[in-house]
């Protein structure tokens, strides 16, 4: 999937950066791989939250923010858990009104 092919960002649950590639996790359960960096997606998808160095999350898909074994994470409607870095914790709290 190319950056220009994103017609409906609402279908994206979260994105995971892997070196110079990005994995896009979609509502329908599929994972698309793109040769575009996560930073480029962050610039294109305003409103998405950068929760760690390698994760960008659609805030409309977050159902819970929790801590497990000392690691904070966001739980998504899809059932996925995405880790939240210590430095991004306050951004998540502000964005979600926690």
VENLINLIN-V397334 format. One record per residue. N is the residue number from 1. SS is DSSP state (@ for helix, = for strand, . for the rest). OMEGA is omega in radians with two decimals (none if undefined). D_FIRST is the distance of its C-alpha to the first C-alpha in whole Angstrom. Layout:
N:SS:OMEGA:D_FIRST / N:SS:OMEGA:D_FIRST
//
This chain:
1:.:3.12:0 / 2:.:3.13:4 / 3:@:-3.12:7 / 4:@:-3.10:8 / 5:@:-3.12:6 / 6:.:3.12:8 / 7:.:-3.09:11 / 8:.:-3.13:13 / 9:@:3.13:12 / 10:@:3.12:15 / 11:@:-3.10:13 / 12:=:3.09:12 / 13:=:3.05:15 / 14:=:3.12:14 / 15:=:3.14:12 / 16:=:3.12:14 / 17:=:3.10:14 / 18:=:-3.06:15 / 19:.:-3.13:16 / 20:.:3.11:14 / 21:=:3.08:11 / 22:=:3.04:10 / 23:=:3.12:9 / 24:=:3.13:9 / 25:=:-3.00:11 / 26:=:3.14:12 / 27:.:-3.08:15 / 28:.:3.08:15 / 29:.:3.14:15 / 30:.:3.09:12 / 31:=:3.10:10 / 32:=:3.10:6 / 33:=:-3.12:6 / 34:=:3.11:5 / 35:.:3.09:8 / 36:.:-3.11:9 / 37:.:3.12:12 / 38:@:3.12:13 / 39:@:3.11:16 / 40:@:3.09:13 / 41:@:3.12:12 / 42:@:3.12:15 / 43:@:-3.10:16 / 44:@:-3.03:14 / 45:.:3.12:15 / 46:.:-3.09:18 / 47:.:3.06:20 / 48:.:-3.09:18 / 49:=:3.04:20 / 50:=:-3.06:20 / 51:=:3.07:22 / 52:=:-3.12:22 / 53:.:-3.04:21 / 54:.:-3.12:18 / 55:=:3.07:17 / 56:=:-2.97:16 / 57:=:3.01:17 / 58:.:-3.05:17 / 59:@:3.13:21 / 60:@:-3.12:22 / 61:@:-3.13:21 / 62:=:3.10:23 / 63:=:-3.08:26 / 64:=:2.99:28 / 65:=:-3.05:29 / 66:=:3.07:31 / 67:=:3.13:33 / 68:=:-3.13:33 / 69:.:3.09:35 / 70:.:3.14:35 / 71:=:3.08:31 / 72:=:3.11:30 / 73:=:2.99:27 / 74:=:3.09:25 / 75:=:-3.05:25 / 76:=:3.13:22 / 77:.:-3.11:22 / 78:.:-3.10:20 / 79:.:3.12:23 / 80:.:3.01:21 / 81:=:-3.11:23 / 82:=:-3.12:22 / 83:=:3.10:24 / 84:.:3.13:25 / 85:.:3.13:27 / 86:@:-3.10:31 / 87:@:-3.10:30 / 88:@:-3.07:27 / 89:@:-3.11:30 / 90:@:3.10:32 / 91:@:-3.14:28 / 92:@:3.14:27 / 93:@:3.14:31 / 94:@:-3.09:31 / 95:@:-3.09:28 / 96:@:3.12:29 / 97:.:-3.12:33 / 98:.:none:34
//
